[in-house]
Structures are given as C-alpha cells and as structure tokens.
Amino acid sequence: MPLIDEIVKNKEELKKWRHELHSIPEIAFGEEKTAQFVEQKLASFGVTLHPRMAGTGVIGSITGKLTDQANTAHKSIALRADLDALPIVEKTEATYCSTHSGMMHACGHDGHTTMLLGAAHYLSQNLDFNGTVYFIFQPAEENEGGGRVLVEEGLFEKYPIDAIYGMHNWPGLGVGQFAIRSGPVMAAYDVFDICISGKGGHAAAPQNTIDPIVIAGQVITAIQNISSRQCNPQDAVVVSITRVHAGDSYNVIPETAKLSGTVRTFNHKVQDKIITQLQQMVQSICDAYGATVEIDYQKRYPSTINSNIETENAVLAAMEVVGSSKIIRDNPPSMGSEDFSFLLNESKGCYVSIGNGESASLHNPYYDFNDDILTIGASYWVKMVQMQLR
C-alpha cells in the first residue's frame, strides 16, 4: 500500500501514543487526561490550539504555507476524532489495559485520536497546502451527544469550515479496506421509557387488581407491529424493548411496570411517524385495561447522512492510500448511531469506516483497536488535506 513514508517510519511512536491513551480511558465529558494528552502533543507539533469546546473538546489548526494570508475566505476543512471511552470492565489483559476501574476504550476512540494526531504531526512539518485544516477532538460521542454540544456552542460560527470528515474503525472489515457510501450510513437513535400504573394487590386475587405486568406484555407485543406492520418494509426500522422492570415478590402484583427501549431508522419522516404510533398504541392498550401511562420519548441522535461530493472526496483520498480495489462502495448502512450526525446536519461532509480486521466487536470487553491500521488512517487524513487544500 502506498502509505506515507514518514508516517510509516513513525509507527512505533503512534503505537506508544495509542497504548497510553488506551490505558487512561475516560467517559463522556470527563476526558480531562485524554484532552491534556492531545493538547500536549499538538502543542509540541506547533499546531495552533484554540479554546476548548464542550468542556473537554480540543481544537487545533494548521494553515498551509501556500495560503494567501490576505484572503480570509480561503478554504478550510475539519477532521474529527472522538475522545471518550465506555463504562465497561476491560478483559483483554493487554499490557496497556485500562488503569481506570470500570472504564475501557472498547470502541477504538484511542485509535481514532492517535490517527488524527499522526496526521497533525505530519502536516505540521509538511505545509505544502493551500488553506486551513482544523483538528477536532470531540468528547462524549457515546450516548451523550458531544457533537450536539459543539454545534450548540457555535463550532461552525467560530470556525469557517467548508466540509467536515469523520472516520471509525470497523471490526470484520479487512485491514486496508475502507467502506464509503453517500447518503445514510448510520441510523437515528431514539430512546423511550414507558411507565404503566395499575392497581396492585395479592397475586392470589388478580380480579381485584389492574395488573401492569399483563398490560406490559400486551404493550411489548404490540410495539413489535410498528416495524413489521405500520412501516413500509422498504424503510429500515428497528424497535427494541431493552429493559423491563416490575415487581419484587412472588405473591404481589405490583402497582407499576416500566419498559425502556430504542428506535432506529434512517428517515426523519419515519422517525416522526413512529413517535406518534408508539404513543397512540401504548395509550390505547392502557386505556383498555383501565391503567394510566407516562411515556418519555427522546430523540437522541439524528441519522448520519453523507453528502455526495464529500463522499467522492473521501473515496479519492482513500484510493490514494489503499488503491481502488480496497474501497467498498456498497457496504449496507448500519443501524448503529453516531453523533457525527449533528455535525453533518450543519455542514457538508463524509463519515467513513476503516477496516479493523478480525477482532472482537465494538463495545465488547475483549475488543482492541488494531495498531496495524494506525498508519493507514493517518495517511488517509493527510491525503484528504493535500487533495482538498490544493
């Protein structure tokens, strides 16, 4: 593969950075040690550091020496990596495993951060480009919407970003491969909580109760019809109940039953339709049994949708690194979610998957990022800058 020689020569240093980051995982908005590590590296490279955003979010920039400094409207692109880890107990037994109890880099964000640092290091010494590149190290990708906070704090008002690019490792996709497609690539992520209130009593006299467990069973069954019978089969929809709690005793019918779950889809119109259908369906069932219900439905992340031109930019940059045969254009969208979607709602851009090879799945206590792809990802980022900022 035609990787960038200077980056390849720096591979052992990249591995050291990645292993150090892996050993200090921190979860959403608590990535202080991680942010300090990134800031220290960027400063040592001579990268311009900007004020933090979203608490622990680090932003650096480099302007190429070919840039017309008098032209304030010169082109700028942003490259984004995520900083946070997950509340998982690591089981890899790696020599560099987590030193923070109950926290683990089980999604590869340590690798994502390292690849972007590797690109920043190279570009700081090779300024033959025209424009500005922003390096965005974003906190709280997992569940808490750090990307949303960046938008709310004015990322795109403060910095003149023409397009933004993101990348995530993908277990099962071969080393040296990239999966890149335009349009939806990751699903919207919604969550809901349903609290059914009935009338408790003795389990031997159910006729004197309004049993919330029976009602919950009806609700669970009915909700499955939303995706299978209420939505167009051509619209990808997942509705899953993931948590059920009711009662604490063998002989007591409880007062309440609580259900929680998630909804995934790619189409915002379908997303809105599901909200209405779920609320109407649950309310009708509870009314029929004489129970009351409270429904808390939250839209967490929108769908991640790549823009067409920026997708082609990503394809061309990846081809420069791994060749056309390693680019997969028809990889199906994932029903997983990604808060890079908030950034793509505000800017043109593209989010790609880089192969992690055969490994444990993401969010698995045995997962580990593949160090062999560090130089591939860093080279991809550099090629992106060189090709877009000519």
C-alpha positions as CSV (number, residue, x, y, z in Angstrom):
1,M,0.0,0.0,0.0
2,P,1.3,3.5,-0.9
3,L,1.3,4.8,2.7
4,I,3.2,8.0,3.5
5,D,6.8,7.0,4.3
6,E,7.2,9.5,7.2
7,I,4.1,8.2,8.9
8,V,5.1,4.6,8.4
9,K,8.5,5.4,10.0
10,N,6.7,6.9,13.0
11,K,4.5,3.8,13.5
12,E,6.1,2.7,16.8
13,E,5.6,6.2,18.2
14,L,1.9,6.1,17.1
15,K,1.6,2.8,18.9
16,K,3.0,4.2,22.1
17,W,0.5,7.1,21.9
18,R,-2.4,4.8,21.3
19,H,-1.4,2.4,24.2
20,E,-1.0,5.3,26.6
21,L,-4.5,6.6,25.6
22,H,-5.9,3.1,25.9
23,S,-4.6,2.9,29.5
24,I,-6.4,6.1,30.6
25,P,-10.0,5.7,29.3
26,E,-12.5,8.4,30.4
27,I,-16.2,8.5,29.8
28,A,-18.4,11.3,28.4
29,F,-17.4,14.9,29.3
30,G,-14.8,13.6,31.8
31,E,-11.9,13.1,29.3
32,E,-9.6,15.5,31.1
33,K,-6.4,13.4,31.0
34,T,-7.1,12.5,27.4
35,A,-7.6,16.1,26.4
36,Q,-4.4,17.1,28.1
37,F,-2.5,14.4,26.3
38,V,-3.9,15.6,23.0
39,E,-3.2,19.3,23.8
40,Q,0.4,18.5,24.8
41,K,1.1,16.6,21.6
42,L,-0.5,19.3,19.4
43,A,1.5,22.0,21.1
44,S,4.7,20.0,20.7
45,F,4.0,19.8,16.9
46,G,3.5,23.6,16.7
47,V,-0.2,23.2,15.9
48,T,-2.3,26.3,16.9
49,L,-4.5,25.4,19.9
50,H,-7.9,27.1,20.2
51,P,-10.1,27.4,23.3
52,R,-11.7,24.2,24.4
53,M,-15.3,23.5,23.4
54,A,-17.9,21.1,25.1
55,G,-15.7,21.0,28.2
56,T,-13.0,18.6,27.1
57,G,-13.1,19.1,23.4
58,V,-9.8,20.0,21.8
59,I,-9.4,22.0,18.6
60,G,-6.2,22.7,16.8
61,S,-5.5,24.1,13.4
62,I,-2.8,24.5,10.8
63,T,-2.7,26.9,7.8
64,G,-0.7,25.8,4.8
65,K,2.2,27.9,3.6
66,L,0.7,28.1,0.1
67,T,-2.3,30.0,1.6
68,D,-3.0,33.6,0.6
69,Q,-3.0,35.1,4.0
70,A,-4.7,38.2,2.7
71,N,-7.7,36.1,1.6
72,T,-9.8,35.5,4.7
73,A,-12.1,33.3,2.6
74,H,-9.6,30.6,1.9
75,K,-10.8,27.1,2.0
76,S,-11.0,25.2,5.3
77,I,-11.8,21.6,6.2
78,A,-12.2,19.8,9.5
79,L,-11.1,16.3,10.5
80,R,-12.8,14.9,13.6
81,A,-11.9,12.1,16.1
82,D,-13.7,11.1,19.3
83,L,-12.1,11.0,22.7
84,D,-14.4,9.1,25.1
85,A,-14.4,5.6,26.3
86,L,-17.2,3.3,27.7
87,P,-18.3,2.2,31.2
88,I,-17.0,-1.4,30.5
89,V,-14.6,-3.6,32.6
90,E,-11.8,-4.5,30.3
91,K,-10.9,-8.2,29.8
92,T,-8.2,-8.0,27.1
93,E,-5.2,-8.5,29.6
94,A,-3.1,-6.3,27.3
95,T,0.0,-4.8,28.8
96,Y,-1.5,-1.4,28.3
97,C,-5.0,-2.2,29.5
98,S,-7.2,0.2,31.4
99,T,-5.9,1.7,34.6
100,H,-9.3,3.4,35.3
101,S,-11.6,1.0,37.0
102,G,-14.8,0.2,35.1
103,M,-13.8,2.2,32.0
104,M,-12.5,0.9,28.7
105,H,-11.7,2.0,25.2
106,A,-14.0,-0.6,23.8
107,C,-14.9,1.3,20.6
108,G,-11.4,2.3,19.3
109,H,-11.6,6.0,20.1
110,D,-8.0,5.7,21.4
111,G,-7.0,4.7,17.8
112,H,-9.1,7.4,16.2
113,T,-7.4,10.0,18.3
114,T,-4.0,8.6,17.5
115,M,-4.6,8.5,13.8
116,L,-5.6,12.2,13.8
117,L,-2.6,13.1,16.0
118,G,-0.4,11.3,13.5
119,A,-1.8,13.3,10.6
120,A,-1.4,16.6,12.6
121,H,2.2,15.7,13.3
122,Y,3.0,15.1,9.6
123,L,1.1,18.1,8.3
124,S,2.8,20.4,10.9
125,Q,6.1,19.5,9.2
126,N,4.8,19.4,5.6
127,L,2.9,22.6,4.9
128,D,2.6,22.4,1.2
129,F,-1.1,23.0,1.0
130,N,-3.4,26.0,0.5
131,G,-6.0,26.6,3.2
132,T,-6.6,25.7,6.8
133,V,-7.2,22.3,8.4
134,Y,-9.0,22.0,11.8
135,F,-8.4,19.0,14.0
136,I,-11.4,18.4,16.2
137,F,-11.0,16.0,19.1
138,Q,-14.6,15.7,20.3
139,P,-15.8,14.4,23.7
140,A,-18.8,12.4,24.6
141,E,-19.6,10.6,21.4
142,E,-21.1,7.6,23.3
143,N,-24.7,8.4,24.3
144,E,-24.2,12.0,25.5
145,G,-24.0,13.9,22.2
146,G,-20.8,15.8,22.4
147,G,-21.3,16.6,18.7
148,R,-24.6,18.3,19.5
149,V,-22.8,20.4,22.2
150,L,-20.2,21.5,19.7
151,V,-22.9,22.7,17.4
152,E,-24.8,24.4,20.3
153,E,-21.6,26.2,21.4
154,G,-21.1,27.6,17.9
155,L,-18.4,25.5,16.3
156,F,-19.4,26.4,12.7
157,E,-19.9,30.1,13.6
158,K,-16.5,30.3,15.2
159,Y,-14.6,28.5,12.5
160,P,-15.1,28.8,8.7
161,I,-15.4,25.1,8.0
162,D,-16.3,24.2,4.4
163,A,-16.6,20.5,5.0
164,I,-16.1,18.1,7.8
165,Y,-14.8,14.5,7.7
166,G,-15.0,11.6,10.2
167,M,-13.8,8.1,10.4
168,H,-14.5,5.0,12.6
169,N,-12.8,1.6,12.7
170,W,-15.0,-1.4,11.8
171,P,-14.3,-4.9,13.0
172,G,-14.8,-7.6,10.3
173,L,-13.8,-5.2,7.5
174,G,-10.4,-6.1,6.3
175,V,-7.2,-4.3,7.1
176,G,-6.5,-1.8,4.3
177,Q,-10.2,-1.6,3.3
178,F,-12.5,1.4,3.5
179,A,-16.3,1.3,3.4
180,I,-17.5,4.6,1.9
181,R,-21.0,5.5,0.7
182,S,-23.1,8.6,0.1
183,G,-26.5,9.1,1.8
184,P,-27.4,7.5,5.1
185,V,-24.6,5.5,6.8
186,M,-25.8,5.3,10.4
187,A,-29.3,5.3,11.8
188,A,-31.1,7.9,14.0
189,Y,-31.1,6.9,17.7
190,D,-34.2,7.4,19.9
191,V,-34.9,6.1,23.3
192,F,-38.2,5.7,25.2
193,D,-39.4,4.9,28.8
194,I,-42.9,3.7,29.4
195,C,-44.3,3.6,33.0
196,I,-47.6,1.8,33.3
197,S,-49.5,2.4,36.5
198,G,-52.2,-0.1,37.5
199,K,-53.6,-1.3,40.8
200,G,-51.5,-3.7,42.9
201,G,-52.7,-6.5,45.1
202,H,-52.4,-10.1,46.2
203,A,-51.3,-12.4,43.4
204,A,-54.0,-14.9,44.5
205,A,-56.8,-12.4,43.8
206,P,-55.8,-10.9,40.4
207,Q,-59.5,-9.9,39.8
208,N,-59.1,-7.1,42.4
209,T,-56.1,-5.6,40.6
210,I,-55.2,-3.9,37.4
211,D,-52.1,-5.9,36.6
212,P,-49.4,-3.7,34.9
213,I,-47.3,-6.8,34.1
214,V,-50.1,-8.2,31.9
215,I,-50.5,-4.8,30.3
216,A,-46.8,-4.5,29.7
217,G,-46.8,-7.9,27.9
218,Q,-49.5,-6.6,25.6
219,V,-47.5,-3.4,25.0
220,I,-44.3,-5.3,24.2
221,T,-46.2,-7.5,21.6
222,A,-48.0,-4.6,20.1
223,I,-44.9,-2.4,19.7
224,Q,-43.3,-5.1,17.5
225,N,-46.1,-4.4,15.0
226,I,-44.8,-0.9,14.5
227,S,-41.8,-2.0,12.4
228,S,-43.5,-5.1,10.9
229,R,-47.0,-3.7,10.1
230,Q,-47.0,0.0,10.5
231,C,-43.9,0.9,8.4
232,N,-43.1,0.4,4.8
233,P,-40.9,-2.7,4.5
234,Q,-38.5,-0.7,2.4
235,D,-37.9,1.7,5.3
236,A,-35.3,0.2,7.7
237,V,-36.8,0.4,11.2
238,V,-35.8,-1.3,14.4
239,V,-37.9,-1.0,17.6
240,S,-36.5,-2.9,20.5
241,I,-37.5,-3.2,24.2
242,T,-34.3,-3.5,26.1
243,R,-35.3,-3.1,29.8
244,V,-38.3,-4.4,31.8
245,H,-38.8,-3.9,35.5
246,A,-41.9,-4.8,37.5
247,G,-42.4,-6.3,41.0
248,D,-40.2,-7.6,43.7
249,S,-42.2,-10.5,45.2
250,Y,-43.6,-13.9,44.2
251,N,-47.1,-13.2,45.6
252,V,-47.6,-9.5,44.9
253,I,-49.0,-7.9,41.8
254,P,-47.1,-4.6,41.6
255,E,-48.5,-1.1,41.1
256,T,-46.2,-0.3,38.2
257,A,-44.3,-1.8,35.3
258,K,-41.6,0.1,33.5
259,L,-40.3,-0.6,30.0
260,S,-37.5,1.0,28.1
261,G,-36.2,0.7,24.6
262,T,-34.7,2.2,21.5
263,V,-35.9,3.1,17.9
264,R,-33.6,3.2,14.9
265,T,-34.3,4.4,11.4
266,F,-32.7,6.4,8.6
267,N,-35.7,8.6,7.6
268,H,-36.7,11.5,9.8
269,K,-40.3,11.4,8.5
270,V,-40.5,7.7,9.5
271,Q,-38.9,8.7,12.8
272,D,-41.7,11.2,13.5
273,K,-44.4,8.7,12.4
274,I,-43.1,6.1,14.9
275,I,-43.2,8.5,17.8
276,T,-46.9,9.1,17.1
277,Q,-47.7,5.4,16.6
278,L,-45.9,4.3,19.7
279,Q,-47.7,6.8,21.9
280,Q,-51.1,6.1,20.5
281,M,-50.7,2.3,20.7
282,V,-49.5,2.3,24.2
283,Q,-52.1,4.8,25.4
284,S,-54.9,2.7,23.8
285,I,-53.8,-0.5,25.4
286,C,-53.5,1.1,28.8
287,D,-56.9,2.7,28.5
288,A,-58.5,-0.6,27.6
289,Y,-57.3,-2.1,30.8
290,G,-58.0,0.9,33.0
291,A,-54.4,1.8,33.7
292,T,-52.6,5.1,33.3
293,V,-49.3,5.5,31.5
294,E,-46.5,8.0,31.2
295,I,-44.3,7.9,28.1
296,D,-41.0,9.7,27.8
297,Y,-39.7,9.6,24.2
298,Q,-36.4,11.3,23.4
299,K,-34.7,11.9,20.1
300,R,-31.0,11.4,20.9
301,Y,-29.1,11.3,17.6
302,P,-30.2,12.1,14.0
303,S,-29.3,9.9,11.1
304,T,-25.7,10.2,9.8
305,I,-26.0,11.3,6.2
306,N,-23.0,11.8,3.9
307,S,-23.1,14.5,1.2
308,N,-22.4,13.4,-2.4
309,I,-19.4,15.5,-3.3
310,E,-17.6,15.0,0.0
311,T,-18.2,11.2,-0.3
312,E,-16.3,11.3,-3.6
313,N,-13.6,13.3,-2.0
314,A,-13.2,10.6,0.7
315,V,-13.1,7.9,-2.0
316,L,-10.4,9.7,-3.9
317,A,-8.3,10.2,-0.7
318,A,-8.7,6.6,0.3
319,M,-7.8,5.3,-3.2
320,E,-4.5,7.3,-2.9
321,V,-3.7,5.3,0.2
322,V,-5.0,1.8,-0.4
323,G,-6.0,1.6,-4.1
324,S,-9.4,1.4,-5.8
325,S,-9.8,-2.4,-5.1
326,K,-9.9,-1.8,-1.4
327,I,-12.8,0.7,-1.5
328,I,-16.2,-0.8,-0.7
329,R,-19.0,1.4,-2.1
330,D,-22.0,-0.9,-1.3
331,N,-21.5,-1.7,2.3
332,P,-25.0,-1.5,3.8
333,P,-25.8,1.3,6.3
334,S,-25.6,0.4,10.0
335,M,-28.5,0.6,12.4
336,G,-26.0,1.8,15.0
337,S,-25.8,5.5,15.6
338,E,-23.1,8.2,15.6
339,D,-23.2,11.8,16.9
340,F,-21.1,12.9,14.0
341,S,-24.6,13.3,12.6
342,F,-25.1,16.6,14.4
343,L,-22.0,17.9,12.6
344,L,-23.3,16.7,9.2
345,N,-26.6,18.4,9.9
346,E,-24.7,21.7,9.9
347,S,-22.0,21.1,7.3
348,K,-21.3,19.1,4.2
349,G,-19.1,16.1,4.9
350,C,-18.5,12.4,4.9
351,Y,-18.1,9.7,7.6
352,V,-16.2,6.5,6.5
353,S,-15.4,3.1,8.0
354,I,-11.8,1.8,8.1
355,G,-11.2,-1.9,8.4
356,N,-10.0,-3.1,11.8
357,G,-9.6,-6.7,10.6
358,E,-10.9,-9.7,12.5
359,S,-11.4,-8.6,16.1
360,A,-13.9,-8.7,18.9
361,S,-17.0,-6.5,18.2
362,L,-17.2,-2.9,19.2
363,H,-18.4,-2.3,22.8
364,N,-17.1,-5.7,23.8
365,P,-14.8,-6.2,26.9
366,Y,-12.3,-8.2,24.7
367,Y,-12.2,-5.6,21.9
368,D,-8.9,-3.9,21.0
369,F,-8.0,-1.4,18.2
370,N,-5.7,-2.8,15.6
371,D,-2.4,-1.0,15.7
372,D,-1.7,-2.1,12.1
373,I,-4.2,0.4,10.8
374,L,-2.8,3.5,12.5
375,T,-0.6,4.4,9.6
376,I,-3.4,3.7,7.1
377,G,-5.8,6.1,8.9
378,A,-3.2,8.8,9.4
379,S,-2.1,8.6,5.8
380,Y,-5.8,8.9,4.7
381,W,-6.2,12.1,6.7
382,V,-3.1,13.6,5.2
383,K,-4.2,12.7,1.7
384,M,-7.6,14.3,2.4
385,V,-5.9,17.6,3.3
386,Q,-3.5,17.5,0.4
387,M,-6.2,16.8,-2.1
388,Q,-8.8,19.2,-0.8
389,L,-6.5,22.1,0.1
390,R,-4.5,22.5,-3.1
